[in-house]
């Protein structure tokens, strides 16, 4: 019988920040670690095909943030949803699992969460895979700036955010900018919307959306860390992203000149359409840089 190199994937929970955090894990215990940080409005399930592709060679770990996926989702009255708080939980998650040396895959919300972690715990970070994870003002489209303008105290901000939490908008984040929408599995946006529609989940997303502006104030510190640390960096970017534009991908090269940049004619969730091209780039990158 032909042997296939398919990974055994485990679905587990860890206590972090006083919460029960769901995560997926695959790969040999002694293999290089890649911590995968998901985006909005998704969860660790967005990496399911990448786990199949790379999980037999590398140790992959992907948590769901509080308020996302299968992790605990306390009401905003009981948990302050902010990007600082998400980073607190991910940091505690790493401590709970004994993760103290790993590369990070940072995408969308995963960029402000992961880069906070990098500046707090620089000794942990051995490399970056950046996929449509913005850290530069030039990477913000007009649509993104409109989103960021929603903040506490701004009239109509909460209503505008709630208007984005619909099935049409969720589907549009997956299919927008793609070359072939038929390559995007409908399971993705359907599951995301299922979680968004659970009781209380939209309140959580409103809290986080109104806090997104806080990330821009951290951009100089994150860029300084990149310049100082010079982490091995692979950038894979969907150039059709309606939120985070190609200049944001190229801006990383200003601070990490040795970074590898690969642009794809797809949208925000680049793995949905271009995993066959992106997975080998990540495998080669980890083979070369994570010893």
Backbone bond lengths (Angstrom), bond angles and torsions (degrees), N, CA, C in turn:
res aa  C-N    CA-C-N  psi(-1)  N-CA   C-N-CA  omega(-1)  CA-C   N-CA-C  phi
1 X - - - 1.459 - - 1.526 109.77 -
2 X 1.320 116.88 136.10 1.461 121.68 179.67 1.521 110.01 -67.82
3 X 1.341 116.00 132.69 1.459 120.76 178.17 1.522 109.16 -92.08
4 X 1.317 115.87 133.07 1.455 121.81 177.38 1.527 108.74 -112.30
5 X 1.318 116.10 140.48 1.466 120.90 -179.07 1.522 109.72 -85.71
6 X 1.319 115.35 71.84 1.456 120.87 178.92 1.522 109.49 -104.08
7 X 1.314 117.42 136.86 1.465 119.53 -175.59 1.517 112.74 -81.80
8 X 1.313 115.31 155.74 1.455 121.74 165.77 1.529 106.75 -89.27
9 X 1.319 116.52 119.77 1.459 121.82 -178.53 1.518 108.88 -104.75
10 X 1.320 115.62 132.22 1.455 121.37 179.85 1.526 109.25 -110.08
11 X 1.334 115.78 145.27 1.454 122.54 -179.47 1.523 106.74 -120.37
12 X 1.342 115.95 111.94 1.452 120.84 -168.06 1.533 111.23 -132.25
13 X 1.322 114.63 175.06 1.460 122.52 173.62 1.522 108.88 -127.64
14 X 1.329 115.51 148.20 1.459 122.06 173.39 1.524 108.40 -134.62
15 X 1.318 116.17 149.61 1.457 120.53 174.35 1.527 108.37 -85.63
16 X 1.327 115.65 124.33 1.463 120.76 -179.70 1.517 108.73 -150.08
17 X 1.313 116.22 129.37 1.450 119.92 -179.27 1.512 113.37 60.62
18 X 1.332 116.75 28.08 1.453 121.00 -178.53 1.510 113.90 76.27
19 X 1.338 117.14 10.84 1.457 122.28 -177.66 1.525 110.59 -122.66
20 X 1.317 114.90 159.15 1.459 121.61 176.02 1.527 107.49 -93.28
21 X 1.324 115.37 111.61 1.458 121.73 -173.35 1.524 109.77 -107.73
22 X 1.319 114.94 122.64 1.460 121.62 177.61 1.521 109.61 -79.79
23 X 1.352 115.54 143.38 1.464 118.38 174.42 1.518 110.72 -151.99
24 X 1.314 114.41 157.30 1.465 123.11 174.59 1.521 107.93 -107.09
25 X 1.316 115.11 144.14 1.462 119.87 -178.98 1.522 109.63 -144.54
26 X 1.309 115.15 140.81 1.467 120.97 175.57 1.516 108.40 -151.09
27 X 1.334 115.13 161.39 1.454 120.92 171.68 1.509 114.93 104.01
28 X 1.340 115.87 163.32 1.461 121.13 179.27 1.523 111.82 -62.36
29 X 1.315 117.01 142.46 1.465 121.51 -177.59 1.519 112.43 -62.27
30 X 1.345 117.33 -28.15 1.463 120.23 -177.29 1.527 113.05 -100.06
31 X 1.330 116.93 10.78 1.466 120.54 -179.66 1.524 110.48 -83.84
32 X 1.340 117.90 160.65 1.468 120.27 173.68 1.523 110.58 -56.12
33 X 1.333 115.92 141.09 1.457 122.07 -174.67 1.525 110.28 -98.43
34 X 1.330 115.61 135.17 1.461 122.61 171.04 1.523 107.49 -121.70
35 X 1.329 116.02 114.69 1.466 122.30 176.21 1.523 107.45 -90.70
36 X 1.327 115.98 121.04 1.458 121.22 -174.38 1.522 109.64 -105.37
37 X 1.337 116.11 120.72 1.457 122.37 -175.83 1.519 109.36 -111.72
38 X 1.318 115.49 115.57 1.455 122.15 -169.81 1.527 112.43 -79.55
39 X 1.331 114.77 176.67 1.452 121.78 -178.72 1.504 113.54 -114.35
40 X 1.316 114.76 -170.35 1.465 124.07 177.22 1.520 108.51 -95.67
41 X 1.321 118.31 141.08 1.470 128.73 -2.22 1.510 110.94 -99.82
42 X 1.313 117.26 40.63 1.448 122.38 -166.53 1.520 111.77 -99.68
43 X 1.311 115.66 -154.00 1.463 123.43 179.86 1.526 106.22 -163.91
44 X 1.321 116.77 -169.41 1.469 119.47 -175.38 1.519 112.68 -62.64
45 X 1.335 117.80 -17.00 1.466 118.99 179.75 1.527 111.94 -63.25
46 X 1.351 118.07 -19.48 1.457 119.11 179.80 1.535 111.84 -64.81
47 X 1.326 117.53 -16.05 1.469 121.77 -179.25 1.526 112.77 -99.86
48 X 1.337 117.54 10.41 1.467 120.20 -170.93 1.523 111.70 -57.38
49 X 1.337 119.35 -42.22 1.468 121.32 -178.23 1.527 110.58 -74.64
50 X 1.311 117.67 -32.05 1.465 119.86 176.13 1.516 110.31 -66.02
51 X 1.325 117.46 -35.54 1.465 120.68 174.83 1.527 110.12 -60.90
52 X 1.323 117.10 -43.42 1.462 119.51 178.72 1.526 111.14 -62.63
53 X 1.327 116.76 -37.79 1.459 121.13 -175.64 1.523 112.59 -75.40
54 X 1.334 117.60 -38.52 1.470 120.65 -170.60 1.527 114.46 -117.22
55 X 1.317 117.41 -9.55 1.456 120.67 -171.07 1.503 116.52 -69.48
56 X 1.325 118.61 -12.57 1.466 119.20 176.33 1.522 111.82 -87.80
57 X 1.337 117.83 -13.14 1.473 121.47 -176.66 1.517 113.74 -110.91
58 X 1.338 116.80 -28.49 1.461 121.36 -176.49 1.525 109.08 -127.63
59 X 1.312 115.21 154.78 1.465 119.39 176.38 1.532 107.62 -85.82
60 X 1.300 116.06 108.33 1.450 122.41 -178.69 1.524 109.55 -103.32
61 X 1.335 116.73 133.41 1.459 122.62 179.66 1.518 107.73 -135.51
62 X 1.332 116.90 124.45 1.460 121.80 -176.37 1.525 109.63 -135.25
63 X 1.337 117.85 106.71 1.469 120.44 177.35 1.526 111.89 -87.99
64 X 1.322 115.57 157.66 1.463 122.73 165.86 1.529 107.61 -93.19
65 X 1.319 118.16 129.62 1.463 120.36 176.69 1.535 110.41 -64.73
66 X 1.316 117.31 160.93 1.468 119.11 170.71 1.532 109.93 -56.71
67 X 1.328 115.75 135.39 1.456 119.65 -179.29 1.507 114.62 86.58
68 X 1.331 116.98 1.51 1.458 122.58 -179.55 1.523 109.58 -127.09
69 X 1.324 115.11 151.84 1.455 120.55 171.14 1.516 112.51 53.43
70 X 1.337 115.02 -130.94 1.454 121.69 -174.78 1.526 113.16 -98.76
71 X 1.329 117.67 5.05 1.467 119.89 178.88 1.525 111.09 -77.88
72 X 1.336 115.20 163.31 1.460 119.88 175.33 1.518 110.01 -55.33
73 X 1.335 114.80 144.81 1.457 120.86 -177.37 1.524 109.94 -136.02
74 X 1.341 116.13 68.39 1.467 117.25 179.51 1.527 110.95 -62.51
75 X 1.310 116.58 154.22 1.460 120.98 178.55 1.523 110.14 -64.30
76 X 1.334 117.56 152.87 1.473 119.96 178.38 1.519 113.90 -55.72
77 X 1.326 117.35 -24.89 1.463 119.30 176.51 1.526 112.13 -67.74
78 X 1.339 116.12 -21.60 1.465 121.08 -176.84 1.520 113.89 -108.49
79 X 1.325 116.89 -9.69 1.470 120.84 -179.32 1.523 107.19 -150.55
80 X 1.309 117.07 128.53 1.469 121.53 -178.14 1.525 108.56 -82.70
81 X 1.329 116.63 103.69 1.458 120.71 -179.32 1.525 110.06 -80.17
82 X 1.314 114.97 111.50 1.457 122.98 177.06 1.519 106.68 -149.75
83 X 1.317 116.64 167.75 1.458 118.76 177.96 1.519 111.23 -71.16
84 X 1.322 117.11 -30.68 1.467 118.86 172.06 1.522 110.27 -60.65
85 X 1.331 116.76 -42.82 1.472 120.45 -177.99 1.524 111.15 -67.23
86 X 1.349 117.45 -40.38 1.466 119.11 177.02 1.529 110.22 -61.22
87 X 1.332 116.58 -42.37 1.467 119.63 178.46 1.524 110.95 -64.80
88 X 1.338 117.12 -37.70 1.473 120.04 176.35 1.522 110.66 -56.96
89 X 1.337 116.33 -46.08 1.456 120.39 -177.27 1.522 110.98 -67.74
90 X 1.337 117.27 -41.93 1.470 119.53 179.04 1.530 110.21 -64.54
91 X 1.325 117.32 -39.17 1.464 120.05 176.63 1.526 110.44 -61.06
92 X 1.322 116.90 -45.80 1.462 120.89 178.95 1.526 111.13 -65.57
93 X 1.322 116.31 -35.86 1.467 121.75 175.72 1.529 110.23 -59.33
94 X 1.329 116.67 -45.69 1.468 120.11 178.67 1.525 111.04 -62.03
95 X 1.313 116.70 -41.65 1.462 119.99 177.78 1.529 110.77 -63.42
96 X 1.319 116.91 -40.39 1.462 120.85 -179.44 1.519 111.68 -63.21
97 X 1.351 117.00 -35.21 1.461 121.30 -178.77 1.523 112.37 -92.48
98 X 1.328 117.83 -1.91 1.459 120.72 -178.55 1.513 113.25 71.12
99 X 1.317 117.18 29.40 1.471 121.22 179.31 1.519 109.14 -87.60
100 X 1.327 116.63 113.91 1.458 119.21 179.82 1.528 112.64 -135.75
101 X 1.347 115.24 13.44 1.463 119.72 176.08 1.529 106.93 -159.56
102 X 1.332 115.35 108.72 1.463 118.47 -175.64 1.520 110.67 -163.24
103 X 1.318 114.64 156.90 1.454 121.62 166.98 1.523 107.87 -88.67
104 X 1.340 116.16 155.93 1.459 120.98 179.76 1.523 110.58 -120.20
105 X 1.315 114.98 138.24 1.461 122.63 168.70 1.525 105.53 -99.94
106 X 1.336 116.59 113.78 1.464 120.02 -176.54 1.521 109.51 -115.88
107 X 1.338 114.74 123.22 1.450 122.27 -176.99 1.519 109.35 -135.10
108 X 1.338 117.85 131.02 1.457 122.15 172.88 1.534 109.92 52.20
109 X 1.351 119.76 -121.69 1.458 121.54 178.08 1.527 111.38 -56.16
110 X 1.322 117.13 -26.12 1.459 120.17 179.75 1.509 113.80 -64.01
111 X 1.348 117.88 -23.04 1.463 119.74 178.80 1.526 111.11 -69.19
112 X 1.345 120.03 -54.44 1.467 117.33 177.96 1.518 114.23 -64.96
113 X 1.325 117.58 -28.71 1.466 119.15 175.60 1.533 109.58 -71.00
114 X 1.324 116.80 -50.05 1.459 120.82 -176.24 1.509 113.62 -67.95
115 X 1.324 117.72 -37.86 1.463 119.55 -178.67 1.528 111.16 -73.52
116 X 1.320 117.37 -29.17 1.463 118.30 169.49 1.528 109.57 -61.62
117 X 1.322 116.13 -44.69 1.463 119.96 179.27 1.524 110.91 -61.01
118 X 1.329 116.51 -41.09 1.465 120.47 -178.16 1.522 111.76 -63.48
119 X 1.327 117.80 -39.20 1.468 119.21 -179.66 1.524 112.15 -77.15
120 X 1.328 116.84 -22.76 1.464 119.89 175.49 1.526 111.84 -81.43
121 X 1.327 115.75 -40.03 1.466 122.33 -173.18 1.527 109.99 -128.50
122 X 1.324 117.53 60.59 1.474 118.95 -175.13 1.520 113.47 -59.12
123 X 1.331 117.23 -27.44 1.463 120.53 -178.42 1.527 111.65 -69.05
124 X 1.315 117.79 -16.57 1.462 120.68 -179.99 1.523 112.85 -79.93
125 X 1.314 117.85 -26.46 1.460 121.61 -164.33 1.532 110.90 -92.94
126 X 1.334 115.46 120.57 1.471 120.72 -178.57 1.525 112.63 -107.17
127 X 1.315 117.41 -5.18 1.461 119.80 179.13 1.518 110.21 172.86
128 X 1.330 114.94 166.64 1.460 121.52 -179.61 1.519 110.65 -131.46
129 X 1.319 115.12 135.98 1.458 121.81 163.45 1.525 105.06 -111.94
130 X 1.312 116.26 113.30 1.465 121.78 -175.94 1.519 108.16 -105.02
131 X 1.327 116.81 118.57 1.470 120.52 177.92 1.526 108.35 -126.82
132 X 1.327 115.33 102.66 1.462 120.88 -178.57 1.529 110.81 47.72
133 X 1.322 113.94 47.35 1.453 121.87 176.32 1.517 108.48 -116.63
134 X 1.306 117.72 106.41 1.460 121.72 -167.61 1.523 113.10 -86.61
135 X 1.344 115.87 142.58 1.461 122.18 174.75 1.521 111.37 -141.90
136 X 1.332 117.07 18.30 1.461 122.39 -175.60 1.525 109.49 -140.10
137 X 1.335 115.80 139.61 1.462 118.74 -178.46 1.521 112.60 -62.63
138 X 1.331 117.06 -31.17 1.465 118.27 -179.28 1.525 112.12 -69.81
139 X 1.319 117.07 -11.85 1.453 120.15 178.22 1.518 113.89 -87.37
140 X 1.326 117.70 0.18 1.455 121.32 -177.44 1.525 110.54 -93.59
141 X 1.317 116.43 120.31 1.465 120.42 176.06 1.528 109.65 -74.17
142 X 1.327 116.13 171.40 1.452 119.71 174.58 1.509 111.80 -59.71
143 X 1.332 116.93 -37.92 1.462 121.28 177.81 1.524 110.66 -62.72
144 X 1.324 116.19 -42.04 1.467 120.01 178.29 1.529 110.99 -64.67
145 X 1.323 116.99 -40.89 1.466 119.92 179.71 1.529 111.30 -65.57
146 X 1.318 116.29 -36.27 1.459 119.18 175.55 1.522 110.68 -63.38
147 X 1.333 116.17 -40.75 1.464 120.63 178.03 1.526 110.56 -63.14
148 X 1.326 116.36 -44.27 1.465 121.30 -177.08 1.522 111.36 -67.74
149 X 1.321 117.07 -25.85 1.469 120.50 178.90 1.520 112.28 -66.67
150 X 1.326 117.33 -16.86 1.461 121.03 175.34 1.522 108.77 -77.47
151 X 1.301 115.86 114.27 1.462 120.73 -178.76 1.519 109.01 -150.32
152 X 1.321 117.61 166.60 1.471 119.05 -177.18 1.523 111.43 -55.92
153 X 1.325 115.27 137.74 1.457 120.78 177.52 1.509 115.01 89.36
154 X 1.332 117.50 -9.08 1.463 120.89 178.58 1.524 108.76 -87.60
155 X 1.309 115.62 125.09 1.459 120.02 -176.43 1.524 111.17 -60.31
156 X 1.320 116.60 130.07 1.460 122.72 176.98 1.511 114.76 80.33
157 X 1.344 118.50 1.08 1.473 121.10 -175.41 1.522 111.15 -62.58
158 X 1.324 116.73 -47.83 1.466 118.76 -177.79 1.522 111.17 -62.56
159 X 1.299 117.59 -41.50 1.470 120.63 179.69 1.518 111.29 -63.40
160 X 1.323 116.58 -40.14 1.471 118.94 178.80 1.519 111.30 -64.89
161 X 1.319 117.48 -39.87 1.469 119.85 177.98 1.520 110.38 -64.87
162 X 1.320 117.21 -45.30 1.462 119.41 -179.65 1.525 111.26 -60.20
163 X 1.324 116.54 -30.77 1.456 120.09 178.24 1.513 113.71 -67.70
164 X 1.334 116.99 -14.60 1.462 121.43 179.18 1.533 112.63 -90.85
165 X 1.315 116.86 -11.28 1.472 121.12 -171.59 1.521 111.35 -94.18
166 X 1.315 116.42 45.73 1.461 122.45 -176.67 1.523 110.05 -114.02
167 X 1.312 116.14 164.03 1.458 120.25 179.59 1.523 111.48 -60.91
168 X 1.321 118.19 -41.48 1.457 120.26 -179.64 1.521 111.22 -61.50
169 X 1.316 116.85 -41.78 1.467 120.20 -179.86 1.529 110.88 -69.96
170 X 1.335 116.89 -40.66 1.463 120.01 179.05 1.522 110.31 -63.10
171 X 1.318 116.32 -46.50 1.464 119.79 177.78 1.532 110.65 -61.39
172 X 1.313 116.65 -40.52 1.454 119.70 -179.52 1.518 113.32 -62.03
173 X 1.342 117.42 -31.57 1.461 119.51 177.61 1.525 111.43 -65.61
174 X 1.328 116.36 -30.41 1.462 120.29 179.59 1.527 112.03 -82.87
175 X 1.321 117.04 -43.61 1.461 119.85 -173.54 1.524 113.33 -89.74
176 X 1.318 117.39 -24.02 1.450 120.17 -178.35 1.521 112.02 -61.49
177 X 1.321 116.16 132.64 1.459 121.00 177.64 1.506 115.39 82.83
178 X 1.337 117.46 -3.36 1.462 119.27 -179.05 1.520 110.91 -78.44
179 X 1.318 115.62 156.45 1.462 121.47 174.17 1.515 110.42 -81.31
180 X 1.342 116.14 -38.25 1.457 121.46 -177.53 1.525 108.78 -134.82
181 X 1.333 118.68 93.87 1.465 120.25 -179.24 1.519 113.16 -57.14
182 X 1.334 118.12 -23.84 1.465 120.48 179.77 1.526 111.68 -66.63
183 X 1.335 117.31 -16.01 1.461 120.53 178.03 1.528 112.07 -79.78
184 X 1.325 117.11 -10.59 1.461 121.67 -176.50 1.526 109.07 -95.65
185 X 1.327 116.46 117.63 1.463 120.90 -177.73 1.523 110.44 -68.42
186 X 1.323 118.15 129.17 1.462 120.02 178.56 1.521 113.24 -66.19
187 X 1.337 117.17 -17.24 1.461 120.42 176.52 1.532 111.03 -53.29
188 X 1.345 116.18 -36.34 1.464 121.24 -171.87 1.517 111.44 -62.98
189 X 1.337 115.87 -59.34 1.463 116.95 -176.67 1.525 111.60 -71.30
190 X 1.330 117.36 -26.53 1.463 119.60 178.26 1.522 110.72 -66.68
191 X 1.332 117.23 -43.87 1.461 120.38 178.70 1.524 110.52 -68.17
192 X 1.336 117.25 -41.93 1.465 119.31 177.53 1.520 111.02 -57.05
193 X 1.333 116.21 -44.62 1.459 119.17 -178.29 1.522 111.16 -69.10
194 X 1.325 117.05 -33.17 1.470 119.67 174.89 1.524 109.98 -56.21
195 X 1.341 116.66 -47.74 1.461 119.35 -179.67 1.525 111.13 -66.86
196 X 1.336 117.13 -40.82 1.463 119.93 179.22 1.523 111.80 -60.14
197 X 1.317 116.01 -33.13 1.461 120.67 -175.80 1.525 113.45 -85.54
198 X 1.324 118.89 -3.92 1.458 120.35 176.29 1.529 109.66 -66.30
199 X 1.320 117.60 151.78 1.467 120.04 -178.85 1.530 112.31 -54.57
200 X 1.319 115.62 128.22 1.458 121.47 176.27 1.509 116.15 84.66
201 X 1.321 118.39 -13.37 1.469 119.22 -174.62 1.535 112.46 -68.84
202 X 1.322 117.94 -35.70 1.467 118.90 179.61 1.525 111.14 -67.77
203 X 1.329 117.48 -32.79 1.464 120.31 175.15 1.526 110.24 -60.56
204 X 1.326 116.43 -39.20 1.468 121.39 178.86 1.520 110.49 -64.07
205 X 1.329 116.48 -45.16 1.462 119.38 -178.36 1.523 111.91 -67.29
206 X 1.309 116.86 -31.89 1.463 119.39 174.63 1.527 110.20 -62.74
207 X 1.334 116.77 -45.23 1.463 120.49 179.36 1.526 110.99 -57.78
208 X 1.322 116.52 -45.43 1.467 119.73 -178.57 1.524 111.26 -68.97
209 X 1.318 116.74 -40.18 1.464 119.27 179.31 1.525 110.94 -61.10
210 X 1.309 116.95 -41.50 1.464 120.37 -179.09 1.525 112.13 -71.68
211 X 1.329 116.96 -12.90 1.472 121.26 176.45 1.521 112.24 -97.69
212 X 1.334 118.02 -7.39 1.474 118.85 -172.75 1.524 112.10 -59.11
213 X 1.316 117.46 -31.81 1.465 120.10 -178.98 1.526 112.33 -58.09
214 X 1.347 117.12 -25.62 1.466 120.19 -179.43 1.519 112.00 -61.61
215 X 1.319 117.08 -25.63 1.462 119.63 -176.73 1.527 112.17 -65.70
216 X 1.318 117.16 -34.77 1.456 119.75 -176.32 1.529 111.57 -62.53
217 X 1.324 116.53 -32.44 1.455 119.48 177.88 1.516 113.69 -67.32
218 X 1.339 116.34 -19.06 1.465 121.00 178.67 1.534 112.67 -90.21
219 X 1.311 117.73 -11.73 1.462 119.73 -175.38 1.538 112.14 -52.16
220 X 1.346 120.66 -48.07 1.477 119.00 -179.50 1.520 113.17 -58.12
221 X 1.333 117.80 -39.99 1.468 120.41 -179.49 1.521 110.46 -68.00
222 X 1.332 117.57 -40.29 1.462 120.07 178.81 1.529 110.68 -65.58
223 X 1.309 116.17 -40.85 1.464 119.64 179.33 1.530 111.01 -66.40
224 X 1.326 116.24 -36.63 1.469 119.71 176.40 1.525 110.77 -64.88
225 X 1.337 117.14 -40.17 1.465 119.30 176.43 1.522 110.68 -61.85
226 X 1.316 117.68 -43.12 1.458 120.65 178.32 1.523 111.01 -60.06
227 X 1.325 117.00 -44.85 1.472 120.32 -179.47 1.520 111.26 -64.64
228 X 1.325 116.07 -38.80 1.466 120.28 -175.38 1.524 111.50 -78.77
229 X 1.321 116.71 -46.14 1.461 121.09 -174.57 1.515 112.90 -79.96
230 X 1.337 117.60 -29.89 1.466 122.01 -176.10 1.538 111.39 46.91
231 X 1.318 117.22 55.29 1.462 118.68 -179.74 1.523 110.50 -66.68
232 X 1.326 118.75 143.77 1.462 119.04 169.73 1.531 108.50 -54.16
233 X 1.318 115.84 129.51 1.466 119.34 -170.76 1.523 110.75 -137.27
234 X 1.318 114.52 130.35 1.460 123.02 172.41 1.520 107.62 -115.52
235 X 1.333 116.68 125.87 1.458 121.78 179.18 1.521 108.29 -112.73
236 X 1.328 116.28 119.79 1.470 122.44 175.00 1.520 105.98 -123.41
237 X 1.320 117.20 124.24 1.469 120.02 -164.67 1.519 110.68 -140.44
238 X 1.314 115.29 129.93 1.452 120.66 171.32 1.514 109.51 -81.45
239 X 1.326 117.00 112.63 1.458 120.35 -172.34 1.528 112.29 -75.16
240 X 1.342 118.25 -10.00 1.454 121.64 176.88 1.516 113.61 -91.41
241 X 1.328 117.91 11.99 1.464 122.92 -179.89 1.528 109.62 -62.54
242 X 1.327 116.45 126.23 1.464 120.66 -179.07 1.522 112.70 -75.47
243 X 1.339 117.46 -16.76 1.460 121.51 -176.23 1.529 112.23 -104.33
244 X 1.321 116.48 -50.36 1.458 121.67 -173.93 1.529 108.58 -113.85
245 X 1.310 115.91 109.97 1.453 122.13 -167.40 1.526 112.45 -91.48
246 X 1.323 114.41 167.00 1.466 121.35 -176.96 1.532 113.67 -53.87
247 X 1.339 120.92 -38.96 1.471 118.53 177.28 1.524 113.70 -56.49
248 X 1.327 117.43 -28.97 1.464 119.88 177.07 1.511 112.08 -68.38
249 X 1.326 117.32 -31.55 1.464 121.00 175.76 1.526 109.95 -70.05
250 X 1.324 115.81 -46.17 1.469 120.06 -178.10 1.527 112.09 -67.53
251 X 1.320 117.09 -26.59 1.463 120.02 -178.28 1.525 112.30 -62.88
252 X 1.340 117.73 -29.51 1.467 119.33 177.65 1.526 111.61 -58.41
253 X 1.322 116.79 -30.93 1.460 120.35 -177.38 1.525 111.60 -67.21
254 X 1.310 117.00 -22.23 1.461 120.37 177.25 1.523 110.82 -65.75
255 X 1.333 116.67 -37.29 1.460 120.83 -177.35 1.521 113.15 -98.19
256 X 1.334 116.81 -27.59 1.468 121.48 177.73 1.531 107.14 -126.44
257 X 1.330 117.71 79.63 1.469 120.46 -172.94 1.522 114.26 -60.09
258 X 1.330 117.73 -24.50 1.463 120.57 -178.48 1.531 112.51 -86.90
259 X 1.325 117.21 1.43 1.467 119.82 179.72 1.525 110.06 -62.59
260 X 1.330 115.41 149.31 1.471 121.93 177.40 1.524 107.81 -98.00
261 X 1.327 116.41 128.70 1.456 121.52 -177.28 1.522 110.23 -117.15
262 X 1.335 115.32 128.18 1.466 121.61 176.64 1.527 107.60 -132.70
263 X 1.334 115.46 121.58 1.458 121.97 -179.59 1.523 109.65 -104.42
264 X 1.341 115.29 141.93 1.456 120.84 -178.46 1.526 109.87 -127.50
265 X 1.315 115.00 145.54 1.466 120.26 178.44 1.525 109.55 -82.75
266 X 1.310 114.26 70.44 1.460 121.41 178.68 1.513 107.72 -147.39
267 X 1.336 116.29 -171.86 1.446 120.33 -174.09 1.513 114.15 -104.76
268 X 1.331 114.42 -150.29 1.463 123.44 -172.41 1.526 112.14 -61.63
269 X 1.325 116.99 -49.60 1.463 121.88 -179.58 1.530 108.63 -90.70
270 X 1.314 116.36 74.57 1.469 121.60 -170.10 1.520 113.38 -62.16
271 X 1.326 118.12 -30.36 1.457 119.99 -179.29 1.519 112.27 -64.35
272 X 1.323 117.15 -26.63 1.460 119.68 -177.56 1.526 111.37 -61.24
273 X 1.326 117.36 -39.74 1.464 121.25 -176.98 1.514 113.14 -101.81
274 X 1.331 117.88 -30.47 1.464 120.14 -169.91 1.519 113.97 -120.38
275 X 1.324 118.15 25.28 1.460 118.97 176.53 1.525 112.53 -57.38
276 X 1.345 120.66 -39.70 1.467 119.04 -179.66 1.526 113.42 -59.49
277 X 1.332 117.42 -26.93 1.464 120.16 177.55 1.524 111.96 -91.03
278 X 1.334 116.75 -34.05 1.457 120.59 -174.24 1.528 112.34 -80.19
279 X 1.326 118.44 -39.91 1.469 120.58 -177.10 1.530 112.60 -57.82
280 X 1.347 119.98 -44.17 1.470 118.39 177.52 1.525 112.78 -63.82
281 X 1.332 117.82 -33.70 1.467 120.08 176.82 1.522 110.89 -63.42
282 X 1.336 116.31 -41.60 1.459 119.56 179.17 1.522 110.61 -67.20
283 X 1.328 117.29 -42.95 1.466 120.43 179.58 1.520 110.96 -60.80
284 X 1.323 116.73 -45.27 1.463 120.27 179.19 1.527 110.90 -63.59
285 X 1.338 116.31 -41.73 1.453 121.04 178.97 1.525 110.94 -61.21
286 X 1.315 117.23 -47.28 1.473 119.87 -179.22 1.523 111.13 -66.66
287 X 1.326 117.76 -38.55 1.469 120.96 177.83 1.536 110.84 -59.50
288 X 1.333 116.26 -39.31 1.468 120.39 -175.41 1.510 114.12 -81.95
289 X 1.338 117.25 -28.45 1.462 119.29 -169.15 1.520 114.57 -113.82
290 X 1.327 117.78 -17.83 1.470 119.85 -174.59 1.523 109.46 -110.89
291 X 1.285 117.16 96.64 1.464 122.26 -176.99 1.525 110.44 -109.50
